[in-house]
Amino acid sequence: MKVKIRRSMMLILGITLLVSYGLLSVFFYNQNLDMLRSEIRQEARYICEAVRIAGSDYLSELDNVEVNTRVTRIDAEGTVLYDSGGDEIELGNHKDREEVETALKSGSGEKTRMSDTMGTEMYYYAQRLDDGTVLRVSKAMDSLANTAIRLLPVIFVIAAAMMIFAYLLARWQTARLIQPINELDIENPLDNDIYEELTPLLEAMNQRNKEKDAVSNMRKEFSANVSHELKTPLTSISGYAEIMKNGLVRPEDIPTFSERIYKEARRLIHLVEDIIKLSKLDEESVELEKESVELYEACREIVSRLAPQAQIRHVQIVVEGESVWYHGIRQILDEMIYNICENAIKYNVEGGRVVVWAGNTLEGPKIAVADNGIGIPEEHLERIFERFYRVDKSHSKERGGTGLGLSIVKHGAILHGARVNVESKVGEGTRMEIQFPNEAEGD
């Protein structure tokens, strides 16, 4: 970053010097041209006045004087009567010269152009005399290129000095600019007294730190909960097995103890399976490919699987809606629908009812599961998707489950770009909706 800043500053200075060189060349060229015009006009007036006083003899005396100015006298027909260079005979008719033509009409004229005879850029000033002839004074002038070349050594020395100074200044300024960034307190980004432009970055870092802390705390809590949840069935299995090993169980009670060990083992297997599912969803390492899933048929199939469980709890469960397709991961969608429907049965009342609806809406495909069960207190609604969180911990073992079902629903929704809405009132029931995006949005 330091090198980039220094390079940028040096590049800006280089461009500035180059532009300044061009502007100075134009400025000095125009200044020299103005001075040259003023000098030649003044010189032309002196010569005209001398010719008026001394006559044409004054011009012949100029042949013996070595001057940089060229003097030419032209009659009204354009014939060259006199030229200080001695080329009167060789010079052609000058009536078509712009400065001569203008002088004949208005008394004076001027023009800057390349001379055919001199082969260089000349400034011409012509003035009409009292006898009708025109006296023209001209002088070679430097071109813009010559002016730029003359300035080049001076500009080079100045540029070299400025580049050295700029390099030292850039190093100092870069170090001063970078220092607050190098000393940035990453753990407490908002406590840094630094540039206003970095405020969005610092706020993002602070938010990231909060999220990191939240994830860290969640992992710690998750680890503690996993340890507790795994320990409970393992302790039961170990205890029952130890009693049976020591021969403390009557033969007629062995089936009962075996059944308890089997149930605890199944509970342990379900818990491990759910933990693995959540881990994969967390890491987005689900390797299953997406496919077109008919959500209404998926709901009917899941309800048929849950029918025995609903019958045991005397809960009526029905499927309503219409055929609707969604492009997603079939296994994850199945888990999401199954967990919501299972909760609706599990936390219902004797003789309760569960309605599963699947269909299309303006926002996209939707699945809704409504029950008239015990409901969820409002203060618990925001936490029901947390891992191992249970509203009624005293009856958690009685109702079964791993406490990870709704977490799987939440992570599955995130994976599919869907959202989960929950409405519930204690004693009246709960309604959960999975709103999937339209296919165009989902893709």
C-alpha positions in Angstrom: 0.0 0.0 0.0 2.9 2.4 0.8 4.5 1.7 -2.5 1.2 2.3 -4.4 0.6 5.6 -2.6 4.2 6.8 -3.3 3.8 5.8 -7.0 0.5 7.6 -7.3 2.0 10.8 -5.8 5.0 10.6 -8.1 2.8 9.9 -11.1 0.6 12.9 -10.3 3.7 15.1 -9.9 5.1 13.9 -13.2 1.9 14.6 -15.0 1.7 18.0 -13.4 5.3 18.9 -14.4 4.6 17.7 -18.0 1.4 19.9 -18.3 3.2 22.8 -16.7 6.0 22.5 -19.2 3.6 22.6 -22.1 1.7 25.6 -20.7 5.0 27.5 -20.0 6.2 26.8 -23.5 2.9 28.3 -25.0 3.1 31.2 -22.5 6.7 32.1 -23.4 6.0 31.7 -27.1 3.1 34.1 -27.0 5.0 36.5 -24.8 8.0 36.5 -27.2 5.6 37.0 -30.1 4.0 40.0 -28.5 7.4 41.5 -27.8 8.5 40.9 -31.3 5.4 42.5 -32.8 5.8 45.5 -30.6 9.5 45.9 -31.5 8.9 45.5 -35.3 6.0 48.0 -35.3 8.1 50.5 -33.4 11.1 49.9 -35.8 8.8 50.3 -38.8 7.5 53.7 -37.6 11.1 54.9 -37.1 12.1 53.8 -40.7 8.9 55.3 -42.2 9.6 58.6 -40.4 13.3 58.5 -41.6 12.2 57.8 -45.2 9.7 60.7 -45.0 12.5 63.0 -43.8 15.6 61.7 -45.7 13.9 60.1 -48.7 14.8 56.8 -50.4 18.5 57.4 -49.7 18.0 56.3 -46.1 17.0 52.8 -47.3 20.2 52.5 -49.3 22.2 53.2 -46.1 20.6 50.2 -44.5 22.6 47.9 -46.8 25.8 48.8 -44.9 24.2 48.1 -41.5 24.1 44.5 -40.2 20.7 44.1 -38.7 18.4 41.1 -38.0 15.4 42.9 -39.4 14.6 42.7 -43.1 13.2 45.9 -44.8 11.3 45.7 -48.1 9.7 48.6 -50.1 6.9 47.7 -52.4 5.0 49.9 -54.9 1.2 50.0 -55.3 1.5 47.3 -58.1 3.3 44.9 -55.9 6.8 45.3 -57.4 9.6 45.1 -54.9 11.5 48.5 -55.1 14.0 47.7 -52.4 15.0 44.8 -50.1 17.6 45.0 -47.4 18.7 41.5 -48.4 19.6 42.7 -51.9 17.1 40.4 -53.6 14.9 43.0 -55.3 15.3 41.4 -58.7 14.8 37.9 -57.6 11.7 38.6 -55.5 8.4 38.2 -57.3 5.3 40.4 -57.2 4.2 41.0 -53.6 0.8 42.5 -54.2 -0.9 39.3 -53.1 0.8 39.2 -49.8 -1.8 39.6 -47.1 0.1 42.2 -45.1 0.8 44.3 -48.2 -2.7 44.1 -49.5 -4.1 45.1 -46.1 -1.6 48.1 -45.8 -2.6 49.3 -49.3 -6.2 49.4 -48.2 -6.1 50.5 -44.6 -2.6 51.9 -44.0 -1.0 49.0 -42.1 -1.1 45.2 -42.0 0.6 42.3 -40.4 1.0 38.5 -40.8 2.9 35.6 -39.4 3.8 32.8 -41.8 6.6 30.7 -43.3 8.8 32.7 -45.7 9.3 31.2 -49.1 12.7 32.8 -49.5 14.0 32.5 -45.9 12.6 29.1 -45.2 11.7 30.1 -41.6 8.7 31.5 -39.7 8.6 35.3 -40.1 6.5 38.1 -38.7 5.7 40.8 -41.3 4.5 44.3 -40.6 3.6 46.6 -43.5 2.8 50.3 -43.4 1.8 52.6 -46.3 3.9 55.6 -47.0 2.8 59.0 -48.1 3.8 58.3 -51.8 1.5 55.3 -51.9 4.3 52.7 -51.6 4.4 50.2 -48.8 7.3 49.7 -46.4 7.4 46.2 -44.9 9.5 45.2 -42.0 10.0 41.5 -41.1 11.9 39.4 -38.6 12.4 35.7 -38.1 10.8 34.4 -34.9 11.2 31.3 -32.9 8.6 28.6 -33.4 6.7 27.0 -30.5 9.0 24.0 -30.8 12.1 26.1 -30.5 10.7 27.8 -27.5 10.0 24.5 -25.8 13.5 23.2 -26.6 15.0 26.3 -25.0 13.0 25.8 -21.9 13.7 22.1 -21.7 17.0 22.3 -19.7 15.5 24.6 -17.1 12.4 22.5 -16.8 14.5 19.3 -16.5 16.5 20.8 -13.6 13.4 22.0 -11.8 11.7 18.6 -12.5 14.6 16.6 -11.1 14.6 18.8 -7.9 10.9 18.5 -7.5 10.9 14.7 -8.0 13.5 14.3 -5.3 11.6 16.5 -3.0 8.3 14.9 -3.8 9.8 11.4 -3.2 11.0 12.4 0.3 7.7 14.1 1.0 5.7 11.1 -0.3 7.6 8.7 2.0 6.9 10.9 5.0 3.3 11.5 4.1 2.7 7.8 3.4 4.2 6.7 6.7 2.0 9.3 8.5 -1.2 8.1 6.6 -0.5 4.4 7.1 0.5 4.6 10.8 -3.1 4.8 12.2 -4.0 1.8 10.1 -1.0 -0.2 11.2 -1.9 0.6 14.9 -5.6 -0.3 14.4 -7.2 -2.1 17.3 -9.0 -4.9 15.5 -10.7 -6.3 18.6 -12.3 -2.9 19.3 -12.5 -1.2 15.8 -15.0 1.5 16.8 -12.6 2.8 19.5 -10.0 3.8 16.9 -9.7 7.5 16.2 -9.1 7.2 12.5 -10.2 8.5 9.1 -13.9 9.1 8.5 -13.7 7.2 5.2 -12.8 4.0 7.1 -15.9 4.2 9.3 -18.0 1.8 7.2 -15.1 -0.7 7.3 -14.7 -0.4 11.0 -18.4 -0.8 11.5 -18.3 -3.9 9.4 -15.4 -5.2 11.4 -17.2 -4.5 14.6 -20.3 -6.3 13.3 -18.1 -9.2 12.2 -16.5 -9.4 15.7 -20.0 -9.5 17.3 -21.0 -12.3 14.9 -17.8 -14.1 15.6 -18.4 -13.8 19.4 -22.0 -14.9 19.0 -20.9 -18.0 16.9 -18.2 -18.7 19.5 -20.7 -18.5 22.3 -23.2 -20.6 20.4 -20.6 -23.3 19.8 -19.7 -23.4 23.4 -23.4 -23.6 24.3 -23.9 -26.2 21.6 -21.0 -28.3 22.9 -22.3 -28.1 26.4 -25.8 -29.1 25.3 -24.5 -31.9 23.1 -22.5 -33.2 26.0 -25.6 -33.1 28.3 -27.9 -34.6 25.6 -25.5 -37.4 24.8 -24.8 -38.1 28.5 -28.4 -38.6 29.4 -29.2 -41.6 27.1 -25.7 -43.1 27.6 -26.1 -43.0 31.4 -29.5 -44.7 31.1 -28.1 -47.4 28.8 -25.1 -47.9 31.0 -27.2 -48.1 34.1 -29.7 -50.6 32.7 -26.9 -52.7 31.2 -25.0 -52.8 34.5 -28.1 -53.9 36.5 -28.7 -56.7 34.0 -25.0 -57.7 34.0 -25.0 -58.0 37.8 -28.0 -60.2 37.7 -30.2 -57.8 39.6 -33.1 -58.0 37.2 -35.7 -60.7 37.4 -36.1 -62.7 34.2 -39.6 -61.4 33.7 -38.3 -57.8 33.8 -35.6 -58.3 31.2 -37.8 -57.4 28.2 -38.8 -54.2 29.9 -35.2 -53.2 30.6 -34.2 -54.3 27.0 -37.0 -52.0 25.6 -35.7 -49.1 27.7 -32.1 -49.7 26.5 -33.4 -49.9 22.9 -35.4 -46.6 23.2 -32.5 -44.8 24.7 -30.2 -46.2 22.0 -32.6 -45.0 19.3 -32.8 -41.6 20.9 -29.0 -41.4 20.9 -28.9 -42.4 17.2 -31.5 -39.8 16.3 -29.5 -37.2 18.2 -26.3 -38.0 16.5 -28.0 -38.0 13.1 -29.5 -34.6 13.8 -26.1 -33.2 14.9 -24.5 -34.4 11.7 -27.3 -32.9 9.6 -26.9 -29.5 11.4 -23.1 -29.6 11.0 -23.4 -30.2 7.2 -26.0 -27.4 6.9 -23.7 -25.1 9.0 -20.8 -25.7 6.7 -22.9 -25.7 3.6 -21.3 -29.0 2.7 -24.5 -30.7 1.6 -23.5 -32.7 -1.5 -26.9 -33.5 -2.7 -27.9 -31.9 -6.0 -31.1 -29.9 -6.4 -34.0 -31.3 -8.3 -37.7 -30.4 -9.0 -39.7 -31.4 -5.9 -43.5 -31.6 -5.9 -44.2 -30.0 -2.5 -47.9 -31.1 -2.2 -47.0 -34.7 -2.8 -44.1 -34.5 -0.4 -46.4 -33.2 2.3 -48.9 -36.1 1.6 -46.1 -38.6 1.9 -44.8 -37.1 5.1 -48.2 -37.0 6.7 -48.7 -40.7 5.8 -45.5 -41.5 7.7 -46.6 -39.5 10.7 -50.1 -40.9 10.7 -49.3 -43.6 13.3 -47.8 -41.1 15.6 -50.8 -38.8 15.2 -53.2 -41.7 15.8 -51.4 -42.6 19.1 -51.9 -38.9 20.3 -55.4 -38.8 18.9 -54.6 -35.9 16.6 -56.3 -35.5 13.2 -53.9 -34.4 10.4 -55.0 -33.5 6.9 -53.3 -32.1 3.7 -54.8 -29.3 1.7 -53.7 -27.1 -1.2 -52.6 -27.7 -4.8 -49.8 -29.1 -6.8 -46.7 -26.9 -6.7 -43.1 -27.5 -7.8 -39.9 -26.2 -6.3 -36.2 -26.7 -7.3 -34.4 -27.8 -4.2 -32.7 -30.5 -2.3 -35.3 -33.2 -1.8 -33.8 -34.7 1.4 -33.5 -31.3 3.2 -37.0 -30.2 2.1 -38.3 -33.5 3.5 -36.5 -32.9 6.8 -37.9 -29.4 7.1 -41.5 -30.4 6.4 -41.3 -33.5 8.6 -39.9 -31.6 11.6 -42.6 -28.9 11.5 -45.4 -31.5 11.1 -44.0 -33.7 13.9 -43.9 -30.7 16.2 -47.5 -29.8 15.3 -48.5 -33.4 16.4 -46.2 -33.6 19.4 -47.3 -30.3 21.0 -51.0 -30.6 20.3 -53.8 -31.5 22.6 -55.8 -34.6 22.9 -58.2 -34.7 19.9 -56.4 -31.8 18.2 -56.1 -31.1 14.5 -53.2 -30.3 12.2 -53.7 -28.8 8.7 -50.8 -29.0 6.2 -51.2 -26.7 3.2 -49.0 -26.5 0.1 -49.5 -24.3 -2.9 -48.3 -21.3 -4.9 -48.5 -17.6 -3.8 -47.6 -14.3 -5.4 -44.3 -14.5 -3.5 -43.6 -18.1 -4.5 -44.3 -21.6 -3.3 -45.4 -21.9 0.3 -46.0 -24.6 2.9 -48.1 -23.8 6.0 -48.6 -26.1 9.0 -51.3 -25.0 11.5 -52.4 -26.7 14.7 -54.8 -25.9 17.5 -52.4 -27.2 20.2 -50.8 -25.7 23.3 -49.2 -22.8 21.5 -45.9 -21.0 22.2 -45.5 -18.1 24.7 -44.6 -14.8 22.9 -41.3 -14.5 24.8 -40.1 -17.8 23.5 -40.9 -17.2 19.8 -37.5 -15.7 18.9 -35.6 -18.6 20.5 -37.4 -21.7 19.3 -35.0 -22.1 16.4 -32.0 -22.3 18.7 -30.3 -25.7 19.1 -31.6 -27.8 22.0 -33.9 -24.9 23.1 -37.2 -26.2 24.5 -40.1 -24.1 25.7 -41.2 -26.6 28.3 -38.1 -28.3 29.6 -40.0 -30.3 32.3 -41.8 -32.3 29.6 -39.1 -32.5 27.0 -38.3 -36.2 27.7 -41.9 -37.1 27.8 -42.6 -35.6 24.4 -39.3 -36.9 22.9 -37.2 -35.4 20.2 -33.7 -34.1 20.2 -34.4 -30.3 20.4 -32.7 -29.8 17.0 -35.7 -30.1 14.7 -36.4 -26.4 14.3 -32.7 -25.6 13.9 -32.6 -27.9 11.0 -35.7 -26.2 9.6 -34.0 -22.7 9.9 -30.7 -23.8 8.3 -32.6 -25.7 5.5 -34.5 -22.5 4.8 -31.3 -20.5 4.6 -29.9 -23.0 2.2 -32.9 -22.6 -0.1 -33.2 -18.9 0.3 -36.5 -19.3 2.0 -37.9 -17.7 5.2 -39.8 -19.2 8.1 -42.7 -17.3 9.7 -44.2 -18.3 13.0 -47.5 -17.1 14.6 -48.7 -18.6 17.9 -51.0 -18.0 20.8 -50.9 -19.9 24.1 -53.9 -22.3 24.3 -55.0 -21.5 20.7 -52.3 -23.1 18.5 -49.4 -22.4 16.2 -49.0 -21.7 12.5 -45.6 -22.1 10.8 -45.0 -21.1 7.2 -42.0 -21.8 4.9 -42.1 -19.2 2.2 -39.9 -20.2 -0.8 -38.8 -17.6 -3.3 -40.0 -17.6 -6.9 -37.8 -19.7 -9.1 -36.4 -16.6 -10.9 -35.3 -15.1 -7.5 -34.1 -18.5 -6.2 -31.9 -19.1 -9.2 
